[in-house]
Amino acid sequence: MKLFFIRLFRSYYDEPFLEAFRKLGWEVEEKTYYTPEDPYEDGRLMEMIRRDLKGKKADAVITVNFWPLLAQPLAELGIPYVSWSYDAPQNLPKTDGMEHANNFIFLFDALEVETYRRLGITRVFHMPLGVDVDWWQKATKDYYSSRKLTRASFSSQVSLVGSLYASTFPEIRREISGYEAGLLQGFCDAQRKLYGCYMLPELLTDEVMTKIRKGFAADHPLARISSRQLSYSMATYLTSLDRQLLLRFFSQAYDTALFTFQKKEEIAGQLPKVRVEASVDYRTEMPQVFAASKINLCPTLRCIPSGIPLRALDVMGCGGFLLIPAQPELLEYFVPNQDAGIYTSMEEAVDLAGYYLRHEEQRQQVALSGMEKVRVAFRIEDRLKQIMDFVMQGL
């Protein structure tokens, strides 16, 4: 197998991809370019790709996430373009470039694949994410053997690695007229109580979107807002509320840490009892946090309708105890209270955390079961082999 691995931006998957290629014994040539401002069009970058790949023989070009501007020159050159996204939804407002026949676009969320298929995009396929469990075991070895951590602050009863999200929805709601603003808030209130089912896209019908847009002058940004954009804004708002509520509650009774790139002073006023720590390095420090935290919170971004987010697999791959809301695909692979703490309401999340903090042996058994399941069923090299086997069969 010969591949070109192209990088247009830094991603969590860069090193895991390269290590997986090595394990698989594939011949891979890396090509790193600058990150374009426009993912759809960059004449200089597209010409560089045409020049660098013209006349080269390869089974495929592969990237982390799909880049529309790569699709055009690769289609011209007749080289299969394979992408695997760990973002859901994809950060692409348009479907331009997705329908080239040489595309193999893999998404980790099965329902997002269905959404694109309903739009007539046929070059999208489902593939759950994978992790480099061998690396996570190496990164956590010192902790499990001697409880040695790079920083003592990595240890806590409850932790969350990530952001609280700065959503645009409160601002959008303020600008929309009374009835529509109340309608959108009602949609949020209903969605907030419901886990394992993402219904906002269905609620934001053409009729609702037309009513929202007509209240603004033609040159106003909200006169052109799409249901996809509004749904994402509402989802980040709900995710922010989820995370703040969990952190606020747990910090009342437990040592609760938030590891984030956000400024401490921005969070202290909202969550005064939460221990706010600096962001951690993905490959070296984050695994220690997951291993040394009794409970690892993973409140999933609400616009991931069915898939298992990478962060959840990372936690389990590091041997950490995962507390996560129910998702359809999560329940296909993992058993609640056997492999992870899986909840369907905030009340259940609180009860589960309290129970496992009181029952250390059971907490460790669940964490170990989750790690073993990820080790067997979610190895990134196995996933990449599945992807390329599928691609070769489709050529």
ABEGO torsion letter per residue (X at the ends): XBBBBBBABBBAAAAAAAAAAAAAGBBBBBBBBBBBABAABBAAAAAAAAAAABGBBBABBBBBEBBAAAAAAAAAAGBBBBBBBABOBBBBABABGAABAABBBBBABAAAAAAAAAAGBAABBBBBBBBBAAAAAAAAAAAAAAGBBABAAABBABBBBEBAEBBAAAAAAAABBAAAAAAAAAAAAAAAABBGBBAAAAABBAAAAAAAAAABBAABAAAABBAAAAAAAAAAAAAAAAAAAAAAAAAAABBBBBBBABBAAAAAAABAABBBBBBBBAAAAAAAAAAABABBBBBBBAABAABBBAAAAAAAAAGBBBBBBBBAAAAAABBBGAABBBBABAAAAAAAAAAAAABAAAAAAAAAAAAAAAAAAABAAAAAAAAAAAAAAAX
